[in-house]
Amino acid sequence: MTEIPLPAGRLLDAGELCYVAAPAAVPHVTPTVFAFAGGRLWVTTSRRSLKARFWRTDPRYAGLVRAGSTALIITGTATTHDALDPRSWRRSLSDAPLLAVASARFTRKNARFFAGYAFDARKVPLAWTPPGRVFVELGIERSALVEGDGVQRRGEWPDRVGSRDRFRASRTGRAAFEAIPQSVREAVGTMGAGALAVEGGNGPVVLPARWTVDGAALYAVVSEGTLSLAGVTAASTPVALCIDRPSTWRAREMVGAMARGEGEIHVVDRLQSGATSARAVVHAAGAEGDSVVVRIRASQFVWWHGWDSGTVSPA
């Protein structure tokens, strides 16, 4: 495991959510509460979740924690501790002291959310209660601390970005979020901060991004230095964009959506045509600097609003 520098440790203490992706043909990234203990991140997930199923065959993960304008990108291996799975018992017993420390820190750091569960106890689905969840240990093998356009890397990261030569805005067609419920559309709005999971050369990487919609088009905007961590040499790659409006203490008030599909990469400074239109997208997303515009051709939307969730195809 790579050592976490002091600034990153402070960020992990301040950050409230970790956006975690598991390996899949098209990335799948969602937010979860977490704690940092023993040089690892600790999260929980439903025993029947896609992430838990993916990790049974491929334990790789990617994560992103944000605090203000600073972000920590991490990758490594996930280890599940499941009281109902005999295959994990030996491992959990050998790690019992660390598990006890991690559990205590997880409970203390996320006390507000547990208070929210208690407040909504009669309405909490089984999958959200302790019997329906597994404790997951996220070992950190690589990390990158992002501050503005600067990236401090720990571990071996690639440093390359593919790009298309031309960009053309696409405003015709149905609205990008038309397929998801109106309450979710109204909550997430039309621009903001997001987590972009990119399928790279060595699995997924989750990056801090700005996003915006323009008619039928959905765009994510990231810095070129940040996107280079994924090591994507092609001009397009599978991506997932997670946008959410988290609650500070009640899970039933969390709302968000994830767009999964193909991401078309446009490094603005390399464009032979359409650079003006691409810079307009960067401005609309509230980004700046050496930006990359990723047009997301969504093949699937996943949405959630409290305990309710669904998966829909684009209109």
Secondary structure as UniProt FT lines:
FT   HELIX           6..14
FT   STRAND          17..22
FT   STRAND          28..37
FT   TURN            38..39
FT   STRAND          40..46
FT   TURN            47..48
FT   HELIX           50..57
FT   STRAND          60..67
FT   TURN            68..69
FT   STRAND          70..81
FT   TURN            83..84
FT   HELIX           86..88
FT   HELIX           89..94
FT   HELIX           96..109
FT   HELIX           111..119
FT   HELIX           121..123
FT   HELIX           126..128
FT   HELIX           130..132
FT   STRAND          133..147
FT   TURN            148..149
FT   STRAND          150..154
FT   TURN            176..179
FT   HELIX           182..188
FT   STRAND          191..200
FT   TURN            201..202
FT   STRAND          203..214
FT   TURN            215..216
FT   STRAND          217..223
FT   HELIX           224..227
FT   HELIX           228..230
FT   STRAND          236..245
FT   HELIX           251..253
FT   STRAND          255..267
FT   HELIX           268..270
FT   HELIX           275..285
FT   STRAND          291..305
FT   TURN            306..307
FT   STRAND          308..312
//
